[in-house]
């Protein structure tokens, strides 16, 4: 059975002190107020800590969705000229927030930094949220946005290098990116050349392979009362999303190796995860 506890260096004393004095927020009762408050404070915090960021221009857009709705998006263009071809790589970004929180403004500083530092063109996708919209609307919005921006004429307009398209996301956004990669494999489009994913869920909690993990050592057990995201909070978010545990877009971990081997290059960001089942194997 898998046991990666030897990768755990112990908790930082600063975190231990913080966790002992911090009271986790209760589950929100008024979701509209909770979303507005969270998104506003997060956007303001990142602007204060990271801004201002110069050397780019932006354009707010509306992307047509398959159901006739429009998906808000924001394009970021670096001021620096692309070398040789005159085309920039494309980074399509999907924010986190449990499919409930987050929007284009909360991720604005992140996208600005990526645009300037790489440099590359960035599309931030303002996919629809729960509870008004349930699965698979969020995934459809992301895939419709990929279709829109990778259209040849539109890519030419925005000077995008279609041979260098990377999909990135955090948490729920990262899970959506993995789902979009599965759809790319199914449809044999292979437009996405790389994945830049942070702390995604790769399997629905109800389908977690407990038989492969030593009792008491699964992330669901160890973090059941986590001050950042407890199982109660995770289950609440899942109840709003109403996703399908059996869907390969929700639980890509359960896909056969033959499918997983077709994934584009993947950079996966997490904490205390070993790649090899040997001490020090990272």
Secondary structure, DSSP 8 states (H G I E B T S, - for coil): -B--GGG-----HHHHHHHHH-------SSHHHHHHHHHHHHHHHHHHHH----SEEEEEEEEE-TTS-EEEEEEEEESS--STT--EEEEEEE--STTTS--TTTTHHHHHHHHHHHT-EEEEEE---TTTS-TTHHHHHHHHHHHHHT-HHHHHHTTEEEEEEEEEEETHHHHHHHHHHHHHHHHT-----EEEEES---S-GGG--GGGB-TT-SHHHHTTT-SSS-HHHHHHHHHHH---TT-TTT-GGGS-HHHHTTS-EEEEE-SS--SSSSTT--
